[in-house]
Amino acid sequence: MLLGRDRQRVAVDALLDHARAGRGGALVLRGGPGTGKTALLRAARRAAADFADDPRLVLLCVDDAHLLDLSALLTLLPDLTSEPVAVLLACETDLPHLPSVELTPLTHPDSLRVLHDLRPGLPADLAADLAHLACGNPLALVELAAALTAEHLGGTAPAPTALPADSLLRSRLRARFHALSPRARTAAALSLVDPDLDPDTLARLPDVGPAAVQEAAPLLTPGPLTRTTLAAELPLSERYAAHTTLAKALPPGPRRTWHQAATAPGARDAQAERLHAEARRARRCGDHVRAARDHDRAAALTSAPALRARRLVSAAADHWTSGSAGPARSALTAAARLSDSPELRALADLVRGGLDLGGGQPDGAARRLLRAAADLAGAHRAQAALALGFAGEAACSAGDHALHTEIAHAAAALRAPDDPDPQALVLDHVLGMEATFRGRHAEAVPLLRAVVATAERTPVPQAGVWGGHAAYVLGDSAKAHELAGGAVVATRERGLTAFLPWALIYQALSALLLDRHALAFSAAFEGLHAAEAVGQRNAAADHLMILALLSALRGDCDTALHRVDTAAEQVSRHGLGRAGTLAAWALACVDLARERPVVALERLRALESGGRYGGVHEGIRTMAVPHLVEAAAGCGEVGWAERELRRFRRWADSGGSAARQAVVHRCLGVLADGDAAREHFTEALRLHRGSGGALELARTQLVHGRWLRRSRRPRAAREVLREAADIFERQEAEHWAARARAELRAAGETAPGGERTVERTGDRPGGRPGGRSGGGFAELTPQQARIARLVAEGASNREVAARLFLSHRTVEHHLRNIFARLEVRSRVELVKRFG
C-alpha cells in the first residue's frame, strides 16, 4: 500500500484506463531522489496485471528517465495516441510537452504511519523526530528506521541527525555533491558550515559568485536531512577552509566567533563564554532560535563537562520555546551523560516536562514537573513556580484531579505573601483551579479574580494564558478572550512558538463561551496547525476536539464524528482527559441533533464516574450540563437534570456572566411548566440579546418556539421560530435551520417565508448578498470558500478533507452546493472562475 500517493495513483489509473480503451499516452512521474517513483512504477505494473491477458495492451515503465537519451521514444509518443499503449517515465525533472504529476513529500501523519509500519512500537517522540528530519521523503524514512539502534529506541542516545553511511539515498546525495563544479562545491561547503548564510552574502564571498550559488541551491534546499548528511560527507579540509573563509568575511558577532573557534587549536572556552553571553542576549530579545544555536555552539566549545551540560540544558530550553522539540530532546539526552547534579536534573526535568505536556503522557509530565518544582524550590523559586504551573496544566490535560490536588499542596507550600507578580499569578491559578474542581467556588473566586488582575499588569505571555483561563472559569468570557488573545499576539511577537497552541486553546474556548463560533473556529484551526507544526500532538487533539464540538453544535454530525475519530487514538493512547471530555460533549451534541436523547444522556452521565479515555475535565463537564439537561428532559429524567443544573448554576452565579445566566434560564424553562416556563424563556431571551450570542439565542428561540406551539400559541411560536431559522442559516447551522423550519410548519407556517433562505447584506462574508454579482468567494459561506479555494488550487476531495479535517462525504456535499451557488458544472470551471 502506497501512503500519501492517492492523487498520483488516480493519474496513473486514468492513463491505464485510456490504454484499455485504445487511447495511448504518456505520464511523467516527477520527483527527487527517494520520493517513491520506483515504488509507484511497481504499483502501476500491479494495477496493469490484466494487460497480460490482451497482447495488444502495453505498459512501458522507464525509471530514472532523466539519465537516458529519450529522443527516439519522445518522437514516437505522438503516434501512440490511437494505440493501447501506456508509457510511464519516472524522472527528476519535467520532460517537455508531456503531462506530469509530482511526487510531493508525504504528510507528517503519513510519514508516521510509514515509520510505525516499519518499526512497530517505535516511541512516539522518536517517530516524530524522524518524520520531521525526513521531510516526507519515503526512502529517507525507510533508511532512518532501519538504522535505529537499541540506544536510540531506549532513549539513551539522541535521535539520528543524518542518513546512515551505507544509505542508498546518501550515496545519491554524495554523487550529486561531487558532481558540482569547484565553485559550486565551495558554495555548498560554506552553506553547510553556516546554514544562516543568505544567497546574496554567499555569492559575494571569494571564489563563489551567483552562478555557483544557483548551481548548488537544488542540493541544499530540500530540508535538514540533506544538509546534515552532506555536512557529514564534507571532507575535513573543505570544512576547515569554509570556516576560515567565514571567520574572515563575516562581521563581528556570534557567527564569526563560532567560525574562528572551529579552526582554533587548544582550549576554546573563551569563545564558548562569548557565545553563551550572546545566547543570553538573544533570549532576552525574544530570538530563541538564535539563542538555541549559540547555546549549542557554546556547549560544543566548552571543555568542563558540568558546564557543557548546563549549556546544553539552556539550548534545550530555547529549542523547546522556539518549537523545535527534536533538537531539545537531543540536547537533554546529551546533557544527561555529562552531569549528575540534582539542580541540573531539575532544570532538565522542567524542559522535558514541557515537551511531554505537548506530545507525551500528560500525567507523566505532571509528575516530572512536580518533582522538578520540589528540587528547585530552594534556590530557583521562579522556576519552581513555573514548573507547578505547567504541572497543573498537565493534570488538567489528563483530567487527573487527584494529581492536581498534589500539585496544589505543593503550590500552597511554596506560596509566600511577598511573591513577585509572575510567581503569585501561577501559584494562585493552581490553587484557584483546585478549589474550582472541588466545588469550593467561594474559595476559588477571589483567587481567580486575583489571577486576572495580576495578568492584566504582568507583561508576560504565559500570564495572559493563565489569566484568560481564570477569567474563563469565572465565566467572564469577554475578559477571557481579551487576555487569551493578548497572549496569542505576545507569543508571536516574542518568538514563544511552543506556547502558541496552548494560548490558542484558551482563545478558542473563550470564544466558544462568548458564543462567537467563527472566532472559536479560527483560533482552533490555527491552533491545530500550529500544534502539528511543532509536534505537540496533545494540543492538536485538544484543538481537533474543539473543532468537533463546534461542528456538533451546528448540527454538522458527519464532520463532528470524523474529527472525533481522527483524534481518538491520540486521546486514548495518552490519556487526554480534557480532550476526551470535549469528545464526549461533542458526541452527545451529535446524539441530540439526531434525536437520540437516551444515548446522549448515557454518554454525559458516564463522565461522572470517569471518562472513556481515563480522566474527566470537570470544567468542560460543567460546561456540557445544558446539553445534559436537554437530554435528561427528553428522557423524562427531570430529577437528574435538576441536580446537574444546580451544579451548573453555582458556577454561572459565581462569575456573573449574562450569557451563562441565559442558558440557566433556558434550562429552567425546559424543566418548568406554565407561567414559570414562560418567565424563564423570556428572561433567557433578554439575557441572550444583552450578551450578543447568536447561536445560543437561536437555540433558546427554537426551544421556546416549540414550547409555545405545544402551549397552543402558534402565532407567537411562528414569530420566534422565524428569527431562529434566520440566525441558524447565517451561522451555517443547516441542521438546526431545518429543524426550526419544521417547527414553523408544525406551527402553521404556510407563507413562502417559512422555507426561504434569507439573503440580506451582512449575511455572507464581506457583507455581500448572494448571487453571481460578487464574482468570487464572497458568494460562499466561509466553509465553502475554504473548500473552493483548495479545489481551485488543484487539491483532490481527499486532500481537501485532510487539510480541513472533514469527512470525504462532507466535502462532496459542500462541493455540490458550491457548484450550484456559483452556477458552475465542473472543477475546471471552478478553477477558471478563481484562477
Helices and strands as residue ranges (DSSP letters): H 6-20, E 25-30, H 37-47, G 49-53, E 58-62, G 65-67, H 71-76, G 77-80, E 85-91, E 100-102, H 108-118, H 124-134, H 138-146, H 150-154, H 168-178, H 182-193, H 199-204, H 210-220, H 224-233, H 236-249, H 254-262, H 269-284, H 288-301, H 305-321, H 325-336, H 342-359, H 362-376, H 381-398, H 401-414, H 421-437, H 441-456, H 461-474, H 477-493, G 497-499, H 500-513, H 517-533, H 537-553, H 557-574, H 577-593, H 597-605, G 606-609, H 618-623, H 625-634, H 638-655, H 658-671, H 674-691, H 695-710, H 714-730, H 734-746, G 752-754, G 765-767, G 772-774, G 777-779, H 782-792, H 797-804, H 808-822, H 827-834
